[in-house]
Amino acid sequence: MRAVMRRFFVFIIAMAVLASCGGQSPPSSGTPPPAQPAAPAPVVIPDDVPLLYVSNEVGGTITIINAATLTPLVTDQLGKRPRGITVSPDRSQLYVALSGSPIGGPGVDEKTLPPADKKADGIGVFDVRTNKLLKVLPSGSDPETSAVSQDGKLLFVANEDTGLASVIDLNEGKVAETFKVGGEPEGTAITPDGKQLWVTSEEDSAITVVDLSARKVVKSIEVAPRPRSIAFLPDGSRAYVPSETQA
């Protein structure tokens, strides 16, 4: 009787092992399968936290930072060479310039650089509520920065390698028109009154001024070498333009 009970007990143990293996024989080595890494928990950012968004050109990402503590909160993938960031008027979206052109700069022989990936060019639309890239809008070649109209309907983009400024109709999601500006356009800004678009030209050391109501270039302003971004005083009385190579 004891032998029968012992065999029955062994049979029950064997059934339990088979059940744990999904009805298959257990691994002959007896080594359990490697544990799968747990999916990272989504980062929840409280509404009252001031945020700073930083594009990482080499990594192809955007990092969200707690501006009060200077603590990085989350980093999300965007695309190739994310550069200038523009906030929509309602602050619900970010427009991020993406470029498939290789990284160069002053003194770099462009003949030594790899070919550009033009399919990567565009404006990434990033939703700040979900921290997700929603879509990529066509923008022109090698977009550098952008400026959004006060009504949020148009986005003006500096396309560095073509010397053009594109106008994107955000409702239609396409380029509506282009303006010829200076060589290697970099920074873009709209005057506080919303009447003009200013675009810096690194190659020409100048600013191209576009009348937005007439949709035409009205003048060029000479500035220091390789001008970058543009910042206006709130009343529009002054504009500040940094120079990349000015001693």
C-alpha positions in Angstrom: 0.0 0.0 0.0 2.9 2.4 0.8 4.4 1.7 -2.7 1.1 2.6 -4.4 0.8 5.8 -2.5 4.4 6.8 -3.3 3.9 6.2 -7.1 0.6 8.2 -7.0 2.4 11.2 -5.3 5.1 11.1 -7.9 2.5 11.2 -10.7 0.8 14.2 -9.2 4.2 16.1 -9.0 4.9 15.3 -12.7 1.5 16.6 -13.7 2.2 19.9 -11.9 5.5 20.3 -13.8 3.9 19.6 -17.1 1.1 22.1 -16.4 3.7 24.8 -15.6 5.4 24.2 -18.9 2.2 24.6 -20.9 1.7 20.9 -21.5 5.2 20.3 -22.8 8.1 18.5 -21.3 10.3 20.6 -19.0 13.7 21.7 -20.4 16.2 18.8 -20.2 18.8 21.1 -18.6 16.4 22.2 -15.8 17.5 25.9 -16.4 14.5 28.3 -16.2 14.0 30.7 -19.2 15.6 34.2 -18.7 13.3 36.8 -17.2 11.9 39.3 -19.6 12.6 43.0 -18.6 9.5 44.8 -17.4 8.2 47.6 -19.7 9.0 51.0 -18.2 6.2 52.6 -16.5 4.9 55.8 -18.2 6.1 59.0 -16.7 3.3 61.1 -15.3 4.1 64.8 -15.2 1.8 66.9 -12.9 0.2 69.9 -14.6 1.8 72.4 -12.3 5.4 71.5 -13.1 7.2 74.0 -15.3 8.8 72.2 -18.2 11.8 72.8 -20.4 12.0 71.0 -23.8 15.5 70.3 -25.3 16.2 68.9 -28.7 19.2 66.5 -28.9 20.6 66.8 -32.4 23.0 63.9 -32.2 20.7 61.5 -30.4 17.5 62.3 -32.4 15.5 62.8 -29.3 13.7 65.4 -27.2 14.3 65.6 -23.4 11.7 67.1 -21.0 13.2 68.7 -18.0 11.6 70.0 -14.7 12.5 73.6 -15.0 12.2 74.2 -11.3 14.6 71.4 -10.2 16.5 71.0 -13.5 15.8 67.3 -13.4 15.3 65.4 -16.6 12.0 63.6 -16.6 11.7 61.7 -19.9 13.4 61.5 -23.3 11.5 60.6 -26.4 12.6 59.6 -29.9 11.8 62.2 -32.6 13.8 61.6 -35.8 17.1 62.7 -37.4 18.8 65.8 -36.1 16.0 67.6 -34.2 16.9 71.3 -34.0 14.7 74.3 -33.6 11.6 74.0 -31.4 8.5 76.3 -31.7 5.5 76.2 -29.4 2.0 76.4 -30.8 0.0 79.5 -29.6 -2.3 77.3 -27.5 0.8 75.5 -26.0 -0.6 72.1 -26.9 2.1 71.1 -29.5 5.7 71.6 -30.3 7.0 72.0 -33.9 10.5 70.5 -34.1 12.7 70.9 -37.2 14.1 67.5 -38.3 16.9 67.1 -40.9 18.5 64.2 -42.7 21.5 66.3 -43.7 24.8 65.3 -42.1 26.2 67.5 -39.3 28.8 69.9 -40.6 29.7 73.5 -39.5 32.3 76.2 -40.1 35.5 74.8 -41.5 34.1 71.4 -42.4 34.7 70.2 -46.0 31.2 69.1 -47.1 32.7 66.8 -49.7 33.8 64.6 -46.8 30.3 64.2 -45.3 28.0 61.3 -46.0 25.0 61.8 -48.4 21.9 63.5 -47.0 18.8 61.5 -46.2 16.1 63.8 -47.6 13.3 61.5 -46.5 14.1 62.4 -42.9 13.5 66.2 -43.5 10.4 67.7 -42.0 8.7 69.3 -39.0 7.8 66.9 -36.2 4.6 67.7 -34.4 5.0 66.7 -30.8 2.0 66.6 -28.4 2.9 67.9 -25.0 -0.1 66.2 -23.2 0.8 62.7 -24.3 4.6 63.3 -24.9 4.3 61.6 -28.3 5.3 62.5 -31.8 2.1 62.8 -33.7 3.3 63.2 -37.3 6.0 64.8 -39.5 5.0 67.6 -41.8 6.7 68.3 -45.2 8.9 71.4 -44.8 11.4 71.8 -47.5 15.1 70.7 -47.6 17.2 70.7 -44.4 14.8 72.6 -42.0 16.7 74.5 -39.2 14.1 76.5 -37.2 10.5 77.7 -37.5 8.1 80.4 -36.3 4.4 80.1 -36.0 1.8 82.8 -36.9 -0.1 84.4 -34.1 -3.4 82.7 -35.2 -1.6 79.3 -35.3 -2.5 78.6 -38.9 0.9 79.0 -40.6 4.4 77.8 -39.8 7.4 79.6 -41.4 10.5 77.4 -41.8 14.1 78.2 -42.6 15.5 75.6 -45.0 19.2 75.8 -44.6 20.7 74.1 -47.7 18.4 75.8 -50.3 18.2 79.4 -49.1 14.4 79.3 -48.9 11.8 80.0 -46.3 8.8 77.7 -46.5 5.2 78.5 -45.4 3.4 75.4 -44.1 -0.4 75.5 -44.0 -0.9 73.7 -40.7 -4.6 72.9 -41.4 -3.7 71.3 -44.8 -0.4 69.9 -43.6 1.6 71.0 -46.6 3.9 73.7 -47.9 1.8 76.5 -49.3 4.5 78.8 -50.7 8.2 79.6 -50.4 10.4 82.8 -50.2 13.9 83.3 -51.4 16.0 84.5 -48.5 19.7 84.7 -47.7 22.1 81.8 -48.0 22.1 79.2 -45.2 19.0 80.6 -43.4 19.1 79.7 -39.7 16.9 81.7 -37.3 13.3 82.6 -37.8 11.1 85.0 -35.8 7.9 87.0 -36.2 7.8 90.5 -35.0 5.6 91.1 -31.9 2.9 92.9 -34.0 2.7 89.8 -36.3 3.4 91.8 -39.4 6.9 90.6 -40.4 9.0 87.5 -40.6 12.7 87.9 -39.9 15.1 85.2 -41.1 18.9 85.2 -40.4 21.4 84.3 -43.1 24.6 82.7 -42.0 26.2 82.9 -45.4 25.3 86.5 -46.1 25.6 87.8 -42.5 22.2 89.4 -42.9 18.6 89.3 -41.9 15.9 89.0 -44.6 12.6 90.8 -43.7 9.4 89.4 -45.1 6.1 91.4 -45.1 3.6 88.8 -44.2 0.5 90.6 -45.5 2.1 91.3 -48.9 3.9 87.9 -48.9 7.1 89.4 -50.2 10.7 90.3 -49.1 10.9 94.0 -48.3 14.5 94.5 -47.1 17.8 92.9 -45.9 19.6 94.1 -42.8 23.4 93.5 -42.4 24.5 92.0 -39.1 27.6 90.4 -37.6 29.0 87.1 -39.1 27.0 83.9 -39.1 23.9 85.2 -37.3 21.9 82.6 -35.5 18.5 83.2 -33.7 16.5 86.3 -33.2 14.8 87.6 -30.1 12.5 90.7 -29.9 11.7 93.0 -27.0 8.0 92.7 -26.2 7.3 96.1 -27.8 9.3 95.3 -30.9 11.6 98.2 -30.5 14.8 96.1 -30.6 15.9 92.7 -32.0 18.9 90.7 -30.6 20.8 88.5 -32.9 23.8 86.4 -31.7 26.8 85.9 -34.0 28.4 82.4 -34.1 31.9 83.5 -35.1 32.2 87.1 -34.0 35.3 87.7 -31.9 
